[in-house]
Amino acid sequence: MKIINPATGNIIEEISEDTIKTLADKLNLLKTGQQSWKVKTVEERLDKIEKFGEIIQGDVEELALILSTETGKPIQQARNEIKGAHNRIDHLMLNAPKWLAHEKVIQEGNTLESIEYEPLGVIANISAWNYPYNVGYNVFLYALTAGNGVLYKPSEYSSLTGKAITKRLYQAGIPENIFQCSIGGREVGQLILEMDFDGYFFTGSYSTGKYIAREVAHKLVPVQLELGGKDPLYVMEDVPDIKKAAINAAEGSFYNAGQSCCAIERIYVSEKIYESFLQYFIEEVSTYRLGDPTDENTFIGPLTRPQQLTALSDQVKDAQSKGASIALGGHPLKNSGNYFEPTIVVNTNHSMKIMKDESFGPIIGIQKVSSDEEAIELMLDTDYGLTSAVFGSDEERVDIILKAMNSGTVYWNCCDRVSPNIPWSGRKNSGLGSTLSTQGIRAFVQPKSYQMRP
């Protein structure tokens, strides 16, 4: 498999993909090793996880360069991800012993009722390229802490990062018969779906997630899907600082070149401040430097996948054909890399793909609204349900809107953020199940009820 630098189109490295034979060997190794791993205490497992975190933080510069080179993520944002992902380890250290402990529920007479939380077994983690540390940690670190063996398949677009993570897990003392990395594309993923795992945890697109759920449904094992979004932001007329709101909205839309499942993908602005907001928004995005992702001054790098250039161009042409205007950008750059100009589309409506289909790139549609009721109706007009955000001052008004949202996460005066302390989950086409929080810890165990009479 050829690893391509999305900024240049050059081959970085060629690495071997897994085969049905190597995958079977890895699964057998994990099934054997998990028997000894599951009897260790949570604290013993966490000791290895903590050591892993220390090793990663000591190697940030090397790891950030690998991530930036193979995915196109700007180097500063690559550092931010690696450093920021450590909060998952902090969360596990603080909470896992409590939430995985044997739980005494009630004593009635001489009968004690309690719950033991046992690991699922050996799980498959088919992960994503856009935030391989964040979304990877959400699954494999939590699964390991709960006593599972893990077959980890990084995306083919972040394979070198996956191999680097695996190396450091081993350095931290995680046994090779507890964690294995699988390398390959769709064909390897298909082989994993056909094998005997005790759970499947996927991060990626809705179409692939739906396919995975259908393929493994007959196994009756846990399936968790962290999928995409078409996340809306509503900017009310009472925002205390329109310029600040525009700057925050721009970063929420264009950070990581918009390649975030929780990036703002459509913006609705009160008609009373629309012109001012749009002016500040365009001014802010115009300052974003597009270029070499390893350059410290770059804010927007290339798209990781070349096929996304066509998808974004199609959204722009579709919007223009239906009456929209391009306020900024609108074109892929004609060079050897996967670059698309930061793009702002205005005069949009919901007949346009840009307001309905996931973009996953440095492009945003902005639409004027006349009331909270219109904003709510448009925000809910989606097949997705990951996040929804409102910028405004009136908490009572904001609360009405956030309660109306059918999404796993809602934001007031913030956006595009994930915390390990609360569940990360999607509704509708945005996924099934939760990572992070206590629910994310217990996603990797199965309860066994004890009813005991001495």
N, C-alpha and C positions, 0 to 999 in steps of 0.2 A: 504494500500500500504506500502510495506517494503522499508525503506530507507537504502541502503547498503553502507558501507564504502569501496570504491574501493581499499584501501590500505591493508585491512585485510579480507574483505569478511564478516565482522560482521554486524549485523543489528544495525543501530543507533537508529531508531525510527520507529514506525508504525503510519501512519496517515490515516484519512478517505478521500476517493476519493469522488468527486462530482457525483451526479446522475442526471438524466434528470429533476427530481423535483427541486433539489437545483440549478441547472443551470438556469432553468426557473425563479425561484424566484430571482436569482441574476440579470438576464437580465431585469426583470420587475422593480426591484429596480433602476437599472441604467437608464432605459428609463424615469422614473419619475424624478430622481435627475438631469439628464442632462438638463432638462428644466430650472432649476434655475441656474445651473452652467454656461450655455452658455450666460446668460445675464450679468454675472459679467465682469468687465473690465479685460483686459490682465494683468494689474498690480496687481489686486486683486488675480488672480490665481497665478501669479509669486511669490507673497508674501508667499504663502503656499509651493511652490516649493523650494524657497530659504531656508525656515525653514527646510524642509525635508533634504536638502543638509547639513545643519549644524548638524542635528541630526545624519545623517549617518557618517559624519567625526568625530563626537564625539564617535562613537561606532565602529571604524575601527577594533580594536583588536577582539572584540566579533564576528563581522560579518566575518572577515577574517578566523577565526577558523571554523565557520559554513561552509563557502565556501570550505575551504581546506579539511574538514572532509568528506563532501558529494560528492565532485567532484574529489578529489585527487590533486587539484592545489597546488603547493608548497606555503607555508604560505607567503613568501616574495612576490611572484607573486600575491597572493590573495590581499595582502595589496595594491600592486601597482595598481591593477585593481580598487579597491574601491576608492582609492584616485584620480586616474587618471580620473575616470568617472565624477568627479565633473566638468570637463571642459565643459560638456554638459549643466550644469546649468548656468555656466558663459556665455556660448554662448546664451542661451535663455534669460537671464537677459539683455544682451546687444542688442539683435537683434529682439526678438519676438514682442515687442511693435511696432517697425517700420514696420515689414513685415506682421503683422496682422491688421494694421490700415486701416480704410476706405481710399481708394485711389482715389483721383480726377485725372482723366485722361486728359480731355480736355473740354474747354468751346468754343462752336461754336455758335455765336449769343446768343440767349437766351436759348440754350440747354446745360445742364451740363451732361457730361458722366463720370460715376465713377464706382468703384468696391467695393463691400462689401465682406469680406471673412468670411463665415459662417462655423461653425464646421460640420463635417460629421454626427455626432449623437453619437451613441454608437458603438465603434469599438472593435474587438477581437484582442488581441495581443498574438499570440502563439509563445513563445520565446525559446531561446536556453540555453544550460547548460554551454557551454565552456567559455562564458564571460557574465554571467547573468546581471551584472551591466551595462557594456558598451552597449550591444545590447538591453537590457531592457530599459535603459534610452533613447536610440535612438527613441523608439516608445512611451512608455507610458508617459514619461515626456513631450514630444513634443505634444502628443495628448491631454493631460490634459491642457497644456498651451493654446491650440487652442480652448478649450471649449467643448471637447468631454468627454463622459463617457467611461470608459475602463474596459473590462473584460480581466484580465491578467492571462494567463496560463503559468507559468514557466514550463520548462521541468521537467519530472518526476525525472530526475537526479539532479535537483537543486531546489527541492520543498521547502526545509527548508529555503534556501536563499530567495525564492519567498515570503514565509510567513513572514520572517524577514523584507523584504522590505515593504510589505503591512502594517505591524504593525507600521513602522516608518512614512509612508505616513499618516496614521490616526493620529499619534502623532503630525504631522506637521499641522493638520487641514484640510487635504483632506477628504471630507465627505465620509462615507461608501456607500452612494447612488451615488457616482461618480466613485469609484474605487473598484472593487471586484477581488479577487484572486481565481482562479479555480485550483483545485488539481486533478491530474490524469494522466494516460497514453494515449495511442492511442485511446481507447474507448471514453474517455472524449473529446479528440480532435475531434473525429468524430461527437459527439453530438453538439459541438460548430459550426461545419460547417453546420449543418442542421438547426440552429437557425437563427433568424432574426436580424442580425447585419448589420450595415451601412458601414462596411469596415473590411477587414481581412489583418493583418500585421504579416507575418511569418518570422522567422529566423531559418534556418536549412538546411537539405539536399535537393539536386536537386529532388530526387525521391518524397519526401514528398511535396515539393513546387509545383511540377507539379500536384500531386494528389489534393492538395488544390485548385489550380487554376481551375482544371476541375470540382471539386465538387461544387464550388460556382459560376461558370461562368454564370449560368442562372439568378442569382440575379442582375447582372449588377451593382454591388457596387465596389468601389476601392479594388484592391488586390495588395499588395506589398510584394515582395519576396526577402529576403536577403539570398542567397544560397551559395554553396561552391565554391571552386576554385582548380585549379592545377597550381598554380602561379609560373612562371619561373623567374630565375635570369640568366643574362648573364654577365660573368666576362671577360672584355677585357684585352688584354695584356698590356695596358698602365696604369693600376691602379697604383697610386703612391706608394702604400704600399700593397704588396701582403698579408702579414701576417694580416694586419688590415682588409683587404677585407675578408679574410677567417674567421676571428673572427666574423665580422659583419654578414656574411652569415650563420655561424653556429648558432648564436643566433636567426636569422630570421627563421631558419629551425626548431630549437628544443625548443624554448620558449613555455611554457605551454605544453610540451611534443608533440609539433607539432600540437596540437589540436586547431588551429586557421584557420579560413577561408582564411585569407590572409598570412598564413605562406608560406615561400618558400617551394615548393614541388618538384622542379627539377632545377638542376643547369647545365649551359653550360659554359665551360671554354675554353678560347683560348688555342690552342695546344702549344703556345709559353711559357705559364706560368703554364700549367696544372700540371706538377709534383710538382712544388713548392707550388702552391695553395693547392693541395691535401694533401701534407705533413702538412702544417699549419692547414688545416681544420681538419684532423684526430687528430692532437695534441690537438687542442682546444676542440673538442667533447670528447676526452678521459678524460678531466678534469671535465666533467659534472657529478656531484654526483647524482646517482639514489637512491631513498630511501623514507623514511617516509616523507610525504608531510608537516607534522607539524614541522619537523626539520628545523631550520633556514639555514642549510647548503645544503639542498636538492635543486637541480636545475630541476631535472626531477622526477616527481611523477608517480603514476600509471595512466593507461588509465581509463577514467571515465566509459566507457562501456566495459564489458568483451568480447563482440562479436568482438570488434575491434582487439583483439589479433589474432584471426583466419584470419581476413582480411589482417593484416600485414604479418603474416607467409606465406600466400598464395602469396603475392607480392614478398617476398624474394625467395620462391621456384620457382616461375615462372621466375624471373630474372636469377637465377642460371641455370635453365634448358635451357636458351637461350644464355648462354655464359657470363653472368655477374659474377663479383667477389665480395665477401663481405670483405670490408676493415676494418670494425669494427662492432661488435655486430651480429645481425641477428636472435636472438632467444627471445622468451618470457621467463621470469624467472619462475622457478618451485617453486612457493610458494603460499600463500593464496591470494595474491593481483593480480591486473591486470597490472603487470609490463612487459614492453618490453624493451630490451636493446636499447640504442641509436645506430642506425644502419646506416652505410654508404655503399652504393652499387655503384660500379664503373664498367667501361666497359659496360655501359648501351646503349640501343638504343630504338627506338620507337615501336619496336615489343613487348616490355615488359610492363606489367601492371603498374609498378612503375613509368614509365614516362608518362602514359596516364590516369590512374584512380586515383581519389582522395585518398590519404593515410590517412590523419588526425591522424598522430601518429609520434613518434620519429624515422623517417626513411627518408632517402633522396637518390635519384639517381643522379649521377654526370656523365656528358657526355662531351667528348672533341669535340671542333669544330675548323674548319680551317679558317673561315671567318665570317664577319658580316652577309653576305647573308645566310650562313648556319644557323647561330644562329636565325635570323629572321624566317626562314622557320620552324625551330623546335619549337620556342616559340609560333608560330601561330598554330601549329599542336595540337589543343585541342578543346574540346567541351565547355570549360569554358572561362570566360573573366572577372575575378575579378581584379587582379593586375598583373603587369609585372615590372621587375626591371633590371637596367643596372648599373654595376660598371665600371667606366672608367674616363679618364681625358679629352678626346676630346669632347667638348660640341656639336660640329657640327655633329660628328658621332653618338653620343648618341641621339641627337634630331631626326635624321633620323629613328633610331630604335624605339624610343618611339612613334613617329607619326605613325609608321607601326603597333603598337600593337592594337588589338581589345579588349581592356579591360577598365573597368571603372576608374581605377587608374593606373598611371605609376610613377615609382620612379627612381631618379638618385642618386646613392651613398647613398641610404637608402632603407629600406624595412619594411614590417610588421608594419606599423603605420597607425593610423586613426586620422584625425583632424576634429573637429566639424565645422571648418570654410569652408570646401569644401565638395561637395557631395560625399557620399559613395554609389556606385552603381555598379551593375554587368551587364555584357552582356552575351548573349547566355544562357548557363545553369547556370550562376552565379546569375541570378535573374532579377527582374523587379522593376523599380522605384528607388527612392533615399531617403536615410535618411541623416540627418545632413545638414548643410548649410542653406541658405534661402529656398532651394528646400525641405529640410527636414521639415522645419517649415510649409510650405504651403502644404505639403503632407496630412495634416490632416484637410484641409478646402476645401470648394467648393465655387467658385466665384459666386456672383450674380451681374449682370450688372444693373446699374441704368441709365436711360435716363430721365432727369428731366427738365421740362419747368415751371418756376414759373408762 
